[in-house]
């Protein structure tokens, strides 16, 4: 979850996680997050969700579950 942009070197950490098989989903909150950075961290672009207000997050769990289910199905297909 990110409300701005990371100043850390996320590329190597994310690369290690991805190569280990970890599925990474990202949530950008507010209006100042770096969507390109989120997309580079997420396992796939479909795993990037954004919300400008907390009230929008209530709509996301089913979307996250859907993406997680698709990822698991693709892994074992």
C-alpha positions, 0 to 999 in steps of 0.5 A: 500500500502506497500513498506516495512513491518509495525512495528505496530501491524497490526493484531488487527487493521486488525482483527477489520476491517475484523470482521466489514465486511471491504474488505481489498486489499493490494499492495506491491511496490518495492522489500522490502515489506513483502508479508506474512504480506500483505497476513495476512492483506488482506481479502484473498490471491487473494487480494494481488497485487505486483509490482516492478516498478510503470509502472506495476501498470497501469495493476492493476486497472482492476484486482482490480476491478475484485476482488472487483466485486467478493467480492461483488458478494460473499457477496450477493450470 
